[in-house]
Amino acid sequence: MTVTRQDFEDAIAAYWDARKLQGEQSAIKAAVGAGTAGSVRGGKHFDAIAILLSKFFLEAGYPPESIRVTKKQGLELPGYYRPQKQWDVVVVHKGVLVAAFELKALGGPSFGNNYNNRVEEALGSAVDLRRAVLADLYPKEKPWLGYFFIMEDHQKSRNPVRIAKGALPIDSHWHKTSYQDRFGIFCERLVAEQLYDAACYVTSSAEEPKPTELVDSLDWRHFSAAINARLTYLKELGLPG
């Protein structure tokens, strides 16, 4: 059940309802209790992505009951600034938060309306959980956080975005950037600041579902390597056991 590049591309295609889930993916879905497509948080579009990520942990020997992909299973994790927050995929085994994933997307026709919301959601989720770690709400191994983001490839997401006149000058990195560029910078900084341990950022569309990875460090190869590194680290500590 090795997770392959084709699995990744199929999952992105399924996000756009471009393909049916393959037999193996359906088996994984059943194993982790995903139930109907609409039962996964984020709706049927992210169902295939949740299944794809679950495959890493099933392959590493984690029991299905340790892998949570539905609201019914319980996706809430403790926070510091709020009691708890619901994530999209959660793997907990023997009291250790093995991994938690946020699965998000941004599409048209009005990219600007939701751009800031996506940024604030990602920051808020990570900061809240990281601060909860310092408050000893995760007393065992340090949690591992992953961020998976799909940007719709569209002319409006490729065009440079106008910078509004403000009270003070902005970081020069943002000048002449599109929404696609901005999310690349954003995801790089999320990882650099260790808010998330790894991020996968792709652009894709219903017309052309094959994913494009604009930033090397945010591509599927790096993301899957980071997940496997987490699994190897915990294996050395006796997990799943």
C-alpha positions as CSV (number, residue, x, y, z in Angstrom):
1,M,0.0,0.0,0.0
2,T,2.9,2.4,-0.7
3,V,1.7,5.9,-1.2
4,T,2.6,6.9,-4.8
5,R,2.7,10.0,-6.9
6,Q,-0.3,8.6,-8.8
7,D,-2.3,8.3,-5.6
8,F,-1.6,12.0,-5.0
9,E,-2.7,13.0,-8.6
10,D,-5.8,10.8,-8.4
11,A,-6.8,12.4,-5.1
12,I,-6.5,15.9,-6.6
13,A,-8.5,14.8,-9.6
14,A,-11.1,13.4,-7.3
15,Y,-11.3,16.7,-5.5
16,W,-12.6,18.2,-8.7
17,D,-14.9,15.2,-9.1
18,A,-12.9,14.4,-12.2
19,R,-12.4,10.7,-11.4
20,K,-14.0,8.0,-9.2
21,L,-12.0,6.7,-6.3
22,Q,-10.0,3.6,-7.2
23,G,-10.7,0.3,-5.5
24,E,-7.7,0.6,-3.2
25,Q,-8.8,4.1,-2.0
26,S,-12.3,2.8,-1.4
27,A,-10.9,0.0,0.8
28,I,-8.8,2.5,2.8
29,K,-11.9,4.7,3.2
30,A,-13.8,1.8,4.6
31,A,-10.9,0.9,6.9
32,V,-10.7,4.3,8.6
33,G,-14.5,4.6,8.8
34,A,-15.0,7.5,6.4
35,G,-18.4,6.2,5.5
36,T,-20.2,8.2,2.8
37,A,-18.2,10.8,0.8
38,G,-20.0,13.7,2.5
39,S,-19.1,12.5,6.0
40,V,-15.5,13.9,5.9
41,R,-15.2,17.4,7.1
42,G,-14.9,19.8,4.2
43,G,-17.4,17.7,2.2
44,K,-16.9,15.2,-0.5
45,H,-14.2,17.2,-2.3
46,F,-11.7,16.6,0.4
47,D,-12.7,13.0,1.0
48,A,-10.1,11.7,-1.4
49,I,-7.3,13.8,0.2
50,A,-8.2,12.5,3.7
51,I,-8.1,9.0,2.4
52,L,-4.7,9.7,0.7
53,L,-3.2,10.9,4.0
54,S,-4.8,8.1,6.0
55,K,-2.9,5.6,3.8
56,F,0.5,6.7,5.2
57,F,-0.6,5.7,8.7
58,L,-2.3,2.5,7.8
59,E,0.8,1.4,5.9
60,A,2.9,2.2,8.9
61,G,0.8,-0.1,11.1
62,Y,-1.5,2.3,12.9
63,P,-4.8,0.7,13.6
64,P,-7.9,2.1,11.9
65,E,-9.4,3.4,15.1
66,S,-6.3,5.7,15.6
67,I,-7.1,7.5,12.3
68,R,-9.9,10.0,12.5
69,V,-11.4,11.5,9.4
70,T,-15.1,12.1,10.3
71,K,-16.9,14.3,12.8
72,K,-18.5,11.2,14.3
73,Q,-15.0,9.9,15.2
74,G,-14.1,13.1,16.9
75,L,-11.7,15.5,15.2
76,E,-11.5,18.1,18.0
77,L,-8.1,18.8,19.6
78,P,-7.4,20.9,22.7
79,G,-6.5,24.5,22.2
80,Y,-5.2,27.2,24.5
81,Y,-7.2,30.3,23.4
82,R,-10.3,28.2,23.0
83,P,-11.3,24.8,24.5
84,Q,-10.9,22.8,21.3
85,K,-10.7,23.1,17.5
86,Q,-11.8,20.7,14.8
87,W,-9.1,19.5,12.4
88,D,-9.6,17.6,9.2
89,V,-7.5,14.5,9.7
90,V,-6.3,13.5,13.2
91,V,-4.1,10.5,14.1
92,V,-3.9,9.8,17.8
93,H,-2.3,6.6,19.2
94,K,-1.6,5.7,22.8
95,G,-2.2,9.3,23.9
96,V,0.2,10.7,21.3
97,L,-0.9,13.2,18.7
98,V,0.9,11.5,15.8
99,A,-0.4,14.0,13.2
100,A,-3.1,16.5,12.5
101,F,-3.9,18.0,9.1
102,E,-5.7,21.0,7.9
103,L,-7.1,20.6,4.3
104,K,-8.1,23.9,2.7
105,A,-8.7,25.4,-0.8
106,L,-9.3,28.7,-2.4
107,G,-11.3,29.1,-5.6
108,G,-12.9,31.7,-7.8
109,P,-14.5,33.7,-9.1
110,S,-13.8,36.1,-6.2
111,F,-10.4,35.0,-4.8
112,G,-10.0,38.1,-2.7
113,N,-13.1,37.4,-0.5
114,N,-11.7,34.3,1.1
115,Y,-7.9,34.9,0.8
116,N,-7.6,36.6,4.2
117,N,-9.9,34.1,5.8
118,R,-7.7,31.2,4.7
119,V,-4.6,32.9,6.0
120,E,-6.2,33.7,9.4
121,E,-7.7,30.1,9.8
122,A,-4.3,28.5,9.2
123,L,-2.5,30.8,11.6
124,G,-5.1,30.6,14.3
125,S,-5.3,26.8,14.2
126,A,-1.5,26.4,14.5
127,V,-0.8,29.1,17.1
128,D,-3.6,27.9,19.3
129,L,-2.3,24.3,19.3
130,R,1.3,25.2,19.6
131,R,0.5,27.4,22.7
132,A,-1.5,24.5,24.1
133,V,1.7,22.4,23.9
134,L,3.5,24.9,26.1
135,A,0.6,24.6,28.6
136,D,1.2,20.8,28.8
137,L,-2.0,19.9,27.1
138,Y,0.0,17.5,24.9
139,P,2.3,16.0,27.5
140,K,3.8,13.2,25.5
141,E,5.5,13.6,22.1
142,K,5.4,17.0,20.4
143,P,2.5,17.2,17.9
144,W,3.1,17.1,14.2
145,L,1.0,19.4,12.0
146,G,0.5,19.3,8.3
147,Y,-1.2,21.8,5.9
148,F,-2.6,20.8,2.5
149,F,-3.8,23.5,0.2
150,I,-5.3,23.6,-3.2
151,M,-5.5,26.9,-5.2
152,E,-7.8,26.9,-8.2
153,D,-5.7,27.6,-11.3
154,H,-7.5,30.5,-12.9
155,Q,-6.6,33.7,-14.7
156,K,-7.7,35.7,-11.6
157,S,-5.5,33.7,-9.3
158,R,-2.5,34.2,-11.6
159,N,-2.9,38.0,-12.1
160,P,-0.9,40.4,-9.8
161,V,-3.1,41.7,-7.0
162,R,-3.3,45.5,-6.4
163,I,-1.8,46.6,-3.1
164,A,-4.1,49.0,-1.3
165,K,-2.6,52.3,0.0
166,G,-1.9,51.9,3.7
167,A,-0.6,53.7,6.7
168,L,2.9,52.1,6.4
169,P,4.8,50.3,3.6
170,I,4.4,46.6,3.2
171,D,7.1,43.8,3.0
172,S,8.5,44.1,-0.5
173,H,8.0,40.4,-1.1
174,W,4.3,41.0,-1.7
175,H,4.7,43.5,-4.5
176,K,3.5,42.4,-7.9
177,T,2.3,39.0,-6.6
178,S,-0.7,37.0,-7.6
179,Y,-2.9,35.0,-5.2
180,Q,-0.9,32.0,-6.3
181,D,2.3,33.7,-5.5
182,R,1.0,34.9,-2.1
183,F,0.0,31.5,-1.0
184,G,3.4,30.1,-1.9
185,I,5.1,32.8,0.3
186,F,2.5,32.2,3.0
187,C,3.0,28.4,3.1
188,E,6.8,28.7,3.1
189,R,6.6,31.0,6.1
190,L,4.3,28.7,7.9
191,V,6.9,26.0,7.8
192,A,9.9,28.3,8.3
193,E,8.3,29.6,11.5
194,Q,7.5,26.0,12.6
195,L,3.8,26.7,12.9
196,Y,3.3,23.7,10.6
197,D,5.8,20.9,10.2
198,A,5.1,20.5,6.5
199,A,2.9,22.0,3.9
200,C,1.8,20.9,0.4
201,Y,0.6,23.6,-1.9
202,V,-0.7,22.9,-5.4
203,T,-2.6,24.7,-8.1
204,S,-5.2,22.8,-10.1
205,S,-8.6,23.1,-11.8
206,A,-11.6,21.1,-12.9
207,E,-10.5,21.5,-16.5
208,E,-6.9,20.6,-15.8
209,P,-6.9,18.6,-12.6
210,K,-3.2,17.5,-12.8
211,P,-1.6,19.4,-10.0
212,T,1.1,22.0,-10.5
213,E,3.6,22.6,-7.7
214,L,4.9,26.1,-7.8
215,V,7.3,25.9,-4.9
216,D,9.8,23.0,-4.7
217,S,9.8,22.9,-0.9
218,L,6.0,22.7,-0.8
219,D,5.7,19.9,-3.4
220,W,4.2,16.5,-2.8
221,R,7.7,14.9,-2.7
222,H,8.8,17.0,0.3
223,F,5.4,16.7,2.0
224,S,5.3,12.9,1.8
225,A,8.9,12.8,2.9
226,A,8.1,14.8,6.0
227,I,5.2,12.5,6.9
228,N,7.4,9.5,6.5
229,A,10.1,11.1,8.6
230,R,7.5,11.6,11.4
231,L,6.6,8.0,11.1
232,T,10.2,6.9,11.3
233,Y,10.8,9.0,14.3
234,L,7.9,7.6,16.2
235,K,8.8,4.0,15.1
236,E,12.2,4.5,16.8
237,L,10.2,5.3,20.0
238,G,8.1,2.2,19.7
239,L,5.0,3.5,18.0
240,P,2.6,2.3,16.9
241,G,3.6,-0.8,18.9
